[in-house]
Amino acid sequence: MEPFECKVGSILLCQCQGISFTELERDYIRLTYPDCLCRKCLMVMKHEINAIAVQGKMKTILEAIKKGT
């Protein structure tokens, strides 16, 4: 993590300003990190969460294909 100044009192200056999160992403971040995160960390987490979701979907698809053969 990188040092940054939290702007919780001024949402327009907040690190998360302009980043949209899905409900899954918000829940994961909220449950995993109780404090503010810098923009870079938020973007890395967003990417990781989506990569995990894609892997889960691919696993489900591959299992369905195996059962069909």
Secondary structure as UniProt FT lines:
FT   TURN            8..9
FT   HELIX           11..13
FT   TURN            15..18
FT   HELIX           23..32
FT   HELIX           39..68
//
